[in-house]
Amino acid sequence: MTTINQWESKTKLKFRPQKSFYKDLGITRIRFWQIAKGEKILSVEEARTLSNYFQISVSTFF
């Protein structure tokens, strides 16, 4: 959630992902929000994909 909040502050936009977001990242909506809420552990590949999208380093997620 920290990354989402930082992204919203930086872009001044509300984070409302569309179906294409999940498809492009190769992750389901449910899985993404479980990770965002800290309910599930992020895989290395998911971290790499999300870091590219949010334009931050992979290490930020770990």
Backbone torsions as a table, in degrees:
resi	resn	phi	psi	omega
1	MET	NA	-31.2	178.8
2	THR	-59.8	-43.9	-180.0
3	THR	-63.4	-41.9	178.3
4	ILE	-63.4	-44.9	178.8
5	ASN	-62.0	-40.9	178.2
6	GLN	-65.2	-41.4	179.0
7	TRP	-62.3	-43.7	178.9
8	GLU	-62.9	-40.1	178.8
9	SER	-65.7	-41.6	-177.9
10	LYS	-68.8	-41.7	-175.2
11	THR	-94.2	-13.9	-176.8
12	LYS	62.8	26.5	178.5
13	LEU	-120.5	152.3	174.9
14	LYS	-83.2	133.0	-179.2
15	PHE	-77.7	105.7	179.0
16	ARG	-133.7	83.2	-175.4
17	PRO	-66.3	143.1	176.9
18	GLN	-95.4	173.2	178.8
19	LYS	-56.5	-35.2	-179.0
20	SER	-64.7	-31.4	177.0
21	PHE	-59.0	-51.0	-178.7
22	TYR	-66.3	-39.6	179.4
23	LYS	-64.9	-45.6	-179.8
24	ASP	-63.3	-35.3	-179.6
25	LEU	-84.0	-16.3	-179.7
26	GLY	72.1	37.5	-178.1
27	ILE	-138.4	146.1	179.2
28	THR	-81.1	160.2	179.7
29	ARG	-60.2	-44.9	-178.7
30	ILE	-63.1	-46.2	179.6
31	ARG	-60.8	-44.6	-179.4
32	PHE	-57.7	-48.6	-177.2
33	TRP	-72.1	-28.1	172.7
34	GLN	-64.2	-41.0	177.5
35	ILE	-66.8	-46.7	-177.9
36	ALA	-59.5	-36.4	-179.5
37	LYS	-85.6	-2.9	179.5
38	GLY	80.8	15.6	-179.8
39	GLU	-82.0	-26.1	179.5
40	LYS	-127.6	155.2	179.2
41	ILE	-88.1	137.3	-179.1
42	LEU	-77.6	133.3	174.9
43	SER	-80.4	164.3	179.5
44	VAL	-62.1	-42.9	-179.7
45	GLU	-65.1	-41.1	177.2
46	GLU	-63.6	-40.6	178.4
47	ALA	-62.6	-41.9	179.6
48	ARG	-63.1	-46.1	-179.3
49	THR	-64.7	-45.5	-179.6
50	LEU	-68.4	-36.2	178.8
51	SER	-64.8	-36.1	175.9
52	ASN	-65.0	-43.4	-179.2
53	TYR	-63.9	-48.4	-176.9
54	PHE	-84.4	-2.8	178.4
55	GLN	57.6	51.2	175.7
56	ILE	-133.8	170.7	-178.7
57	SER	-76.8	151.4	178.5
58	VAL	-61.0	-37.2	-177.6
59	SER	-62.2	-21.4	177.5
60	THR	-59.1	-34.5	-178.7
61	PHE	-76.4	-20.6	-178.0
62	PHE	-110.0	NA	NA
